[in-house]
């Protein structure tokens, strides 16, 4: 018997028992709907989380620091080092930073002590952290003005209900320009260009407890004491895409040799761990959803077993006119495969539609109970209110093949039982 004839007979047998076939196929539809719904929702959730992390954790910014910082004997970076890093493929911007401690701020009778003073190129550094370094008051200093400063949130709000200084005021910064052989402390006046809203930490620097001055100003003040050196303590590197972080980090290491002269902080490594967790969660949820399809497989086995009993005389007639065991087996397996195929084809769009509904309303509900402040940075957060499911071609093919495969596996026993029937006994069956 030809394959087309077997397929036609299988289809006709399914149509004769339409209600039973529909209810059995419905089990497959439910299973595939659950699998596709959770898989596409999980994929969309992963893409959304990655985008938010790239924005909130600045995964495209690498920090280059001296390897000596870990041994207590830090070295420094020259302008040539900054230029060499900026020429690496994938690097968008490289900007130096000078970090100083032991500074105090005075404004009339008010005093505050920031954790650190950062000397930066204002325009370049704000390009690195546009979403984190947001001004509470004031604005970014003009590059031609070197007597300006920007202060962090905790420096400005040392005590609740009181601010340290108003934007535009002149404040005094006390700096320790030299520690040995004898300390040299000087006071310098700066104009307060602005204050930063609460932003939290980026890497190991907490901007809330920092003040910013111009890189050129810091070099001018400290070079007077330190024999004209213009070296920097760290280099911040912006890359075009977080996926370049490992290759750029290796390239930076090669520029400075293989003796541990520098350390490159790669925040994208954190993202890889998060994606691993999300992948495991997606696999777990999909596995749970697959149980529904296994239950549907048991339904197929049950219905086909009953069908074999009802069609015993029909099977005996087919064998009497020359149908072989393989033909009977193929016919019943074809019926099972058709139910799996139909269930998969119908279940895929239903699953995607279910994911759309869940992505829109489930996360909107969860946003109502989400904390409005980050436990990591302390900054205000925007709860995830909607996730756009992503249905990949791979998941579509996997779901349909899985549905057909489960149907065939669970249909094998009744199909084999039908193929093994003795034709004489089958013809006598009432």
Secondary structure, 3 states (H helix, E strand, C coil): CCHHHHHHHHHHHHHHCHHHHHHHHHHHHHHHHHHHHHHHHHHHHHHHHHHHHHHHCCCCEEEEEEHHHHCCCCCCECHHHHHHHHCCCCEEEEEEEEEECCEEEEECCEEECCCEEEEECHHHHHHHCCCCCCEEEECCCCCCCCCEEEECHHHHCCECCECCCCCCCEEEEEEEEECCCCCEEEEEEEEEEEEECCCCEECCEEHHHEEEEEHHHHHHHHHCCCCCCCCECEEEEEECCHHHHHHHHHHHHHHCCCCCCEEEEECHHHHHHHHHHHHHHHHHHHHHHHHHHHHHHHHHHHHHHHHHHHCHHHHHHHHHCCCCHHHHHHHHHHHHHHHHHHHHHHHHHHHHHHHHHHHHHHHHHHHCCCCCECCCCCCECCCCCCCCCCCCHHHHHHHHHHHHHHHHHHHHHHHHHHHCCCHHHHHHCC
